[in-house]
Each structure stands twice: as structure tokens, then as C-alpha cells.
Amino acid sequence: METVGERLRWARERQLLTQEALAARAGVLDVTISRTENGHTTPTVGTLRKLADALGVDPVWLRFGEGEPWGEAAA
């Protein structure tokens, strides 16, 4: 997965969440999820943190694709 949007979609779908459900869980607008997944925008650091926390994934993995989604301990 090369983009933050691809990683976001992958993590969201693994948890069987809709864009709307993730947005509600993270406290962001659902359009933010859509635009990110479609490659139209890159979220701010604060929004990335909220999304990572809501999905339980490593924020560095979500933004840059480095490491493992659930951190090194889960690998």
C-alpha cells in the first residue's frame, strides 16, 4: 500500500467499518475519510492521530507506511 488513503481504507475495511462509522469514532467529518481514501487530500497530523487512534493502528504506519500497522509488538 503506497498511500495514506490506501492504508486508511485497508485498516477501516479490516474492521468492517463504513466511512461514516470511522468518522464518528474518530470525531472527524466523513468527507475527510472519503477525500483521504480517494487521494484528494492528506489529513493534518492531528486528524491522522485521531484516525490512527480510532483504528488502533500505528500513526507512523498510517502516514508513511513504515513498520507494522499494529506496531512492532504485534508483528
Backbone as CSV, one residue per row, in Angstrom:
resi,resn,N_x,N_y,N_z,CA_x,CA_y,CA_z,C_x,C_y,C_z
1,MET,0.846,-1.166,0.000,0.000,0.000,0.000,0.896,1.234,0.000
2,GLU,0.740,2.022,-1.011,1.660,3.142,-1.207,1.194,4.466,-0.616
3,THR,-0.095,4.665,-0.450,-0.582,5.966,0.004,-1.284,5.865,1.347
4,VAL,-1.374,7.006,2.019,-2.101,7.055,3.278,-3.563,6.647,3.054
5,GLY,-4.125,7.026,1.929,-5.507,6.655,1.629,-5.700,5.153,1.484
6,GLU,-4.749,4.491,0.842,-4.834,3.035,0.697,-4.718,2.344,2.052
7,ARG,-3.812,2.838,2.886,-3.653,2.245,4.222,-4.881,2.509,5.076
8,LEU,-5.442,3.710,4.977,-6.641,4.040,5.738,-7.795,3.127,5.333
9,ARG,-8.013,2.968,4.043,-9.093,2.111,3.562,-8.887,0.664,4.027
10,TRP,-7.666,0.167,3.916,-7.367,-1.200,4.311,-7.691,-1.425,5.789
11,ALA,-7.216,-0.503,6.648,-7.451,-0.646,8.087,-8.934,-0.524,8.417
12,ARG,-9.619,0.402,7.754,-11.050,0.582,8.005,-11.836,-0.659,7.589
13,GLU,-11.536,-1.188,6.409,-12.272,-2.350,5.915,-11.964,-3.605,6.726
14,ARG,-10.759,-3.725,7.253,-10.416,-4.874,8.114,-11.274,-4.898,9.361
15,GLN,-11.730,-3.734,9.778,-12.570,-3.646,10.974,-14.058,-3.565,10.613
16,LEU,-14.339,-3.741,9.342,-15.724,-3.736,8.840,-16.453,-2.442,9.180
17,LEU,-15.724,-1.333,9.089,-16.316,-0.021,9.360,-16.643,0.690,8.059
18,THR,-17.751,1.392,8.044,-18.044,2.301,6.938,-17.252,3.582,7.163
19,GLN,-17.178,4.393,6.125,-16.527,5.694,6.285,-17.234,6.510,7.360
20,GLU,-18.540,6.444,7.382,-19.328,7.208,8.353,-19.058,6.729,9.775
21,ALA,-18.961,5.412,9.958,-18.707,4.863,11.295,-17.316,5.258,11.784
22,LEU,-16.324,5.198,10.906,-14.981,5.605,11.296,-14.948,7.092,11.624
23,ALA,-15.609,7.893,10.816,-15.638,9.331,11.069,-16.239,9.633,12.441
24,ALA,-17.330,8.955,12.765,-17.961,9.160,14.068,-17.036,8.712,15.196
25,ARG,-16.375,7.587,15.023,-15.464,7.057,16.041,-14.273,7.990,16.250
26,ALA,-13.780,8.582,15.163,-12.594,9.439,15.235,-12.928,10.897,15.538
27,GLY,-14.184,11.261,15.392,-14.562,12.655,15.622,-14.163,13.576,14.491
28,VAL,-14.225,13.046,13.252,-13.923,13.855,12.066,-15.102,13.771,11.110
29,LEU,-15.083,14.595,10.079,-16.147,14.558,9.083,-15.965,13.353,8.167
30,ASP,-17.072,12.749,7.731,-16.958,11.598,6.831,-16.338,11.984,5.492
31,VAL,-16.481,13.235,5.084,-15.859,13.698,3.848,-14.329,13.653,3.966
32,THR,-13.812,13.811,5.177,-12.370,13.708,5.400,-11.888,12.300,5.067
33,ILE,-12.636,11.304,5.493,-12.291,9.907,5.208,-12.332,9.671,3.699
34,SER,-13.407,10.101,3.073,-13.584,9.902,1.635,-12.472,10.561,0.835
35,ARG,-12.185,11.810,1.131,-11.151,12.543,0.387,-9.766,11.934,0.591
36,THR,-9.509,11.451,1.792,-8.217,10.820,2.057,-8.098,9.505,1.301
37,GLU,-9.118,8.666,1.401,-9.074,7.368,0.734,-8.989,7.507,-0.779
38,ASN,-9.567,8.546,-1.326,-9.546,8.758,-2.770,-8.330,9.561,-3.245
39,GLY,-7.449,9.911,-2.323,-6.210,10.592,-2.687,-6.351,12.066,-2.988
40,HIS,-7.453,12.663,-2.578,-7.670,14.085,-2.854,-7.047,15.008,-1.809
41,THR,-6.725,14.445,-0.633,-6.142,15.246,0.435,-5.321,14.362,1.353
42,THR,-4.402,14.979,2.064,-3.663,14.307,3.126,-4.080,14.973,4.427
43,PRO,-4.538,14.199,5.386,-5.008,14.797,6.638,-3.886,15.466,7.426
44,THR,-4.274,16.374,8.267,-3.321,17.028,9.160,-2.788,16.003,10.160
45,VAL,-1.727,16.372,10.852,-1.149,15.487,11.871,-2.188,15.156,12.941
46,GLY,-2.956,16.144,13.352,-3.986,15.916,14.370,-5.067,14.952,13.901
47,THR,-5.497,15.106,12.671,-6.517,14.212,12.117,-5.955,12.805,11.944
48,LEU,-4.710,12.707,11.490,-4.072,11.388,11.372,-4.020,10.682,12.714
49,ARG,-3.703,11.417,13.757,-3.655,10.842,15.105,-5.035,10.327,15.513
50,LYS,-6.066,11.116,15.258,-7.428,10.692,15.594,-7.817,9.423,14.836
51,LEU,-7.480,9.384,13.542,-7.816,8.214,12.730,-7.046,6.980,13.201
52,ALA,-5.761,7.160,13.471,-4.945,6.039,13.949,-5.479,5.521,15.288
53,ASP,-5.808,6.422,16.195,-6.345,6.018,17.486,-7.675,5.285,17.325
54,ALA,-8.531,5.805,16.461,-9.840,5.188,16.250,-9.722,3.790,15.644
55,LEU,-8.688,3.583,14.835,-8.484,2.283,14.199,-7.552,1.374,14.984
56,GLY,-6.872,1.927,15.976,-5.919,1.143,16.750,-4.676,0.782,15.975
57,VAL,-4.272,1.668,15.049,-3.068,1.415,14.257,-1.989,2.432,14.611
58,ASP,-0.774,2.090,14.240,0.373,2.964,14.466,0.256,4.182,13.544
59,PRO,0.289,5.397,14.089,0.160,6.587,13.238,1.298,6.735,12.234
60,VAL,2.494,6.255,12.565,3.619,6.327,11.621,3.345,5.407,10.432
61,TRP,2.813,4.222,10.718,2.444,3.309,9.632,1.360,3.950,8.763
62,LEU,0.340,4.529,9.397,-0.756,5.128,8.640,-0.244,6.229,7.720
63,ARG,0.621,7.088,8.201,1.097,8.218,7.400,2.154,7.825,6.373
64,PHE,3.133,7.022,6.813,4.292,6.768,5.960,4.418,5.330,5.454
65,GLY,3.642,4.419,6.037,3.738,3.020,5.638,4.950,2.325,6.216
66,GLU,5.543,2.897,7.234,6.730,2.308,7.859,6.317,1.456,9.046
67,GLY,6.987,0.310,9.209,6.681,-0.576,10.328,5.448,-1.416,10.049
68,GLU,4.823,-1.840,11.114,3.638,-2.689,11.036,2.403,-1.886,11.456
69,PRO,1.233,-2.244,10.922,0.024,-1.499,11.253,-0.256,-1.416,12.763
70,TRP,-0.031,-2.523,13.449,-0.337,-2.540,14.881,0.903,-2.453,15.732
71,GLY,1.957,-1.899,15.188,3.204,-1.697,15.919,4.080,-2.929,15.903
72,GLU,5.280,-2.749,16.358,6.270,-3.826,16.324,5.882,-4.986,17.217
73,ALA,5.214,-4.727,18.338,4.862,-5.788,19.282,3.897,-6.793,18.674
74,ALA,3.069,-6.339,17.735,2.060,-7.211,17.131,2.627,-8.024,15.975
75,ALA,3.813,-7.697,15.524,4.395,-8.363,14.363,4.811,-9.784,14.638
